Amino acid sequence: MHIDMTDRSERGARDWDFGGILRIHADQDYPYLQMKWQSWKAGPANHDLQIAKGEASKNWVLLEANRAICDRTYQIRSQDAIYEVGADRIICQGPVNENFLEHEVVIPVINRMAAKKGHYLAYASAVSHKGKIIIFPGISGSGKTSVILEFLMRGASYIGNNHTFIDRKGTCTLYSPMIGFKERNAAMFPELVAGLSTDEKERRMQKKRLSFHQLGTSVNARNFVTRYIRDQFISRFYFLQEASYDRLFPRCEVPVSGPVAHAFLLERGMAEPRVIEAASEDLTKLATTSDWVYSGNGGNCHNALAEAVGLDFCTKADYQSVFADFFAHARCHRVRIPPQATRETIRKTVDEIERIVG
């Protein structure tokens, strides 16, 4: 199964069916979510989850500054917005931050609902290389995007960046066609930066922002003043740009779903890159220890809140079970990448992975 990304005529649709794993409906346009989920379209019936604007319950009990429980619902709060989660609905009250909504609310809810069915939206990137699907789970900053960009530069097919659906049968499924470029990716792959936008004014702004960010990261922060200068540059000129894979790699085909052949758990650590063969049990243990990899951004919190108000919830054992069955279908390795990885480091790492994959 492949996606034809040339037809964007239904971009405004508010219904998504993620390969039969979960069906979501929104009551109004959410441009960021529609961009992220543009590959998936569905009819309006039989949704598992609805996202709607409305009034959150006023009968709540605050547990922490940004979490509350109500009668059969719970709330996640951020700035002036409230996201109230029920059995099959997310009510958004106030100014919605769609990035927050996706990562801190929707994805944990997806996993809470899907894990019991044997599916999981893992924090992992994936490619198809010479017909073999390779998945790269790892915490934030472990090199998932850099590794798949290097593979895509070598002609691999895209499956996922940062999030990829997995299941007990060893299947990888696309979540979103978007690749998130951060400053380290832009610095490492400068030849791709021009493809991030078609607007010349936006390109100049990106170039300027990236140059200031790089200036900040180059500051040798040995004292309070230099640390302050560095942090101001890095925070003020933070670089993040989302681009569809077909804009950066127009000849790239996408296998929406397929059986995993290899799993490489990316880790930050050690002075030199190293690829180590591992048992599937090792990857399960490591992946389900990481909050980023197994529970999704704040997933543990969602399950605890769901349990408190009487909604269906998943335990760590439920997630572990999905990972264990999934990794059992793959040849497994651990990949240790130094914190200050360069393009050459990534090239050598991908060379070694290619040698193993064959």
Residue pairs with C-beta under 8 A, 6 or more apart in sequence:
1 255
1 256
1 257
2 253
2 254
2 255
2 256
3 39
3 174
3 177
3 254
3 256
5 39
5 177
5 244
5 246
5 254
8 38
10 41
11 34
11 35
11 38
12 29
12 34
13 34
13 41
14 25
14 26
14 27
14 28
14 29
14 30
14 34
15 23
15 24
15 25
15 26
15 41
15 42
15 43
15 44
15 47
16 23
16 24
16 25
16 37
16 40
16 41
16 42
17 23
17 40
17 41
17 42
17 43
18 24
18 37
18 40
18 165
18 173
18 175
19 40
19 165
19 173
19 174
19 256
19 257
21 114
21 117
21 119
21 165
21 167
21 173
22 48
22 49
22 110
22 113
22 114
22 119
23 42
23 46
23 47
23 48
23 49
24 37
24 47
24 48
24 49
24 50
24 51
24 106
25 44
25 47
25 49
25 50
25 51
26 33
26 50
26 51
26 52
27 50
27 51
27 52
27 53
28 52
28 53
30 51
30 96
30 98
30 101
31 98
32 98
32 99
32 102
33 51
33 98
33 101
33 102
33 106
35 178
35 242
36 102
36 176
36 178
36 242
37 176
38 177
38 244
39 174
39 176
39 177
39 254
39 256
47 88
48 88
48 113
49 88
49 89
49 90
49 106
49 109
49 110
49 113
50 88
50 89
50 90
51 89
51 90
51 92
51 101
51 106
52 89
52 90
52 91
52 92
53 91
53 92
53 93
53 96
54 91
54 92
54 93
55 91
55 93
56 70
56 75
56 82
56 84
56 91
56 93
57 70
57 71
57 73
57 75
57 84
59 70
59 71
60 68
60 69
60 70
60 75
61 68
61 69
61 70
62 68
63 69
63 305
65 77
66 76
66 77
66 78
67 74
67 75
67 76
67 77
67 301
67 305
68 74
68 75
68 77
69 75
69 305
69 308
69 309
70 84
70 309
71 309
72 86
72 87
72 309
72 310
72 311
73 84
73 85
73 86
73 91
73 309
74 84
74 85
74 302
74 305
74 306
74 308
74 309
74 311
75 82
75 83
75 84
75 85
76 82
76 83
76 85
76 104
76 105
76 298
76 301
76 302
77 83
78 97
78 100
78 104
79 94
79 95
79 97
80 94
80 95
81 92
81 93
81 94
81 95
81 96
81 97
81 100
82 91
82 92
82 93
82 94
83 90
83 91
83 92
83 93
83 101
83 104
83 105
84 90
84 91
84 93
85 105
85 109
85 302
85 305
85 306
85 311
86 311
87 311
87 312
90 101
90 105
90 106
90 109
92 101
103 296
103 297
104 297
104 298
107 121
107 163
107 296
107 297
107 299
108 295
108 296
108 297
108 298
108 299
108 301
108 302
109 302
110 121
110 296
111 120
111 121
111 295
111 296
111 299
111 314
111 319
112 299
112 302
112 303
112 306
112 312
112 313
112 314
113 312
114 120
114 121
115 314
115 318
115 319
115 322
116 312
116 314
116 318
118 167
118 168
118 169
118 322
118 325
119 165
119 166
119 167
119 168
119 322
120 165
120 166
120 167
120 319
120 322
120 323
120 326
121 163
121 164
121 165
121 175
121 296
122 135
122 137
122 163
122 164
122 165
122 166
122 287
122 293
122 294
122 323
123 137
123 138
123 139
123 140
123 162
123 163
123 290
123 292
123 293
123 296
124 135
124 136
124 137
124 138
124 144
124 160
124 162
124 163
124 164
124 166
124 293
125 135
125 136
125 144
125 145
125 147
125 148
125 160
125 161
125 162
125 164
126 133
126 134
126 135
126 136
126 148
126 159
126 160
126 164
126 172
126 260
127 133
127 134
127 148
127 151
127 152
127 156
127 157
127 158
127 159
128 134
128 156
128 157
128 158
128 159
128 255
128 258
129 151
129 154
129 156
129 157
129 354
129 357
130 357
130 358
132 261
132 262
132 357
132 358
133 159
133 172
133 255
133 258
133 259
133 260
133 261
133 262
134 151
134 260
134 261
134 262
134 263
134 264
134 353
134 357
135 159
135 164
135 166
135 172
135 260
135 262
135 263
135 264
135 330
136 144
136 147
136 148
136 263
136 264
136 265
136 266
136 335
137 263
137 265
137 266
137 283
137 287
137 293
138 144
138 265
138 266
138 267
138 293
139 266
139 268
139 290
139 292
139 293
140 292
141 268
142 266
142 267
142 268
142 337
143 266
143 268
143 335
143 337
143 341
143 346
143 349
144 161
144 162
144 266
145 161
145 162
145 179
145 180
145 181
145 182
145 185
146 184
146 185
146 188
146 189
146 341
146 346
147 266
147 335
147 346
147 349
147 350
147 353
148 156
148 158
148 161
148 179
149 179
149 185
149 188
149 189
149 192
150 346
150 347
150 350
151 350
152 158
152 245
152 248
152 249
152 252
153 189
154 350
154 354
157 252
157 253
157 254
157 255
158 177
158 179
158 245
158 249
158 252
158 254
159 172
159 174
159 254
159 255
159 258
160 172
160 174
160 175
160 176
161 176
161 178
161 179
161 180
161 245
162 180
163 175
163 176
164 172
164 173
164 174
164 175
165 171
165 172
165 173
165 174
165 175
166 172
166 173
166 260
166 322
166 323
166 326
167 173
167 322
167 325
167 326
168 321
168 322
168 325
168 326
169 259
169 325
169 329
170 259
170 260
170 325
170 326
170 328
170 329
170 330
171 257
171 258
171 259
171 260
172 257
172 258
172 259
172 260
173 256
173 257
174 254
174 256
174 257
177 244
177 245
177 246
177 254
178 242
178 243
178 244
178 245
179 242
179 243
179 244
179 245
179 248
180 240
180 241
180 242
181 192
181 193
181 196
181 239
181 240
181 241
181 242
181 243
182 239
182 240
183 210
183 213
183 214
183 217
183 238
183 239
183 240
186 192
186 193
186 196
186 206
186 210
186 239
186 241
187 210
187 214
188 342
188 343
188 346
189 343
192 248
193 206
193 207
193 210
194 203
195 243
195 247
195 248
196 203
196 206
196 241
196 243
196 247
196 248
197 203
197 206
197 241
197 243
206 239
206 241
209 237
209 239
210 237
210 239
212 233
212 236
212 237
213 233
213 234
213 237
213 238
213 239
215 233
216 229
216 230
216 231
216 232
216 233
216 234
216 237
217 230
217 233
217 234
219 226
219 229
219 230
219 233
220 226
221 227
221 229
221 230
221 231
245 252
245 254
246 252
259 329
260 326
260 329
260 330
261 330
261 331
261 357
262 330
262 331
262 332
262 333
262 353
262 356
262 357
263 280
263 283
263 326
263 327
263 330
263 331
263 332
263 333
264 275
264 332
264 333
264 334
264 335
264 353
265 278
265 283
265 286
265 287
265 332
265 333
265 334
265 335
266 335
266 337
267 286
267 334
267 335
267 336
267 337
268 336
268 337
268 338
268 339
269 336
269 337
269 338
269 339
270 336
270 338
271 338
272 338
273 335
273 336
273 337
273 338
273 341
273 345
273 348
273 349
273 352
274 335
274 336
275 333
275 334
275 335
275 336
275 349
275 352
275 353
275 356
276 333
276 334
276 335
276 336
277 332
277 333
278 332
278 333
278 334
279 332
280 324
280 327
280 328
280 330
280 332
281 324
281 327
282 332
282 334
283 323
283 327
283 332
283 334
284 320
284 323
284 324
284 327
286 334
287 293
287 294
287 323
287 327
288 294
288 316
288 319
288 320
288 323
291 299
291 300
294 316
294 319
294 320
294 323
295 303
295 316
295 319
302 313
303 313
303 314
303 315
304 313
306 312
306 313
307 313
331 356
333 353
333 356
335 349
335 353
337 345
337 346
337 349
338 345
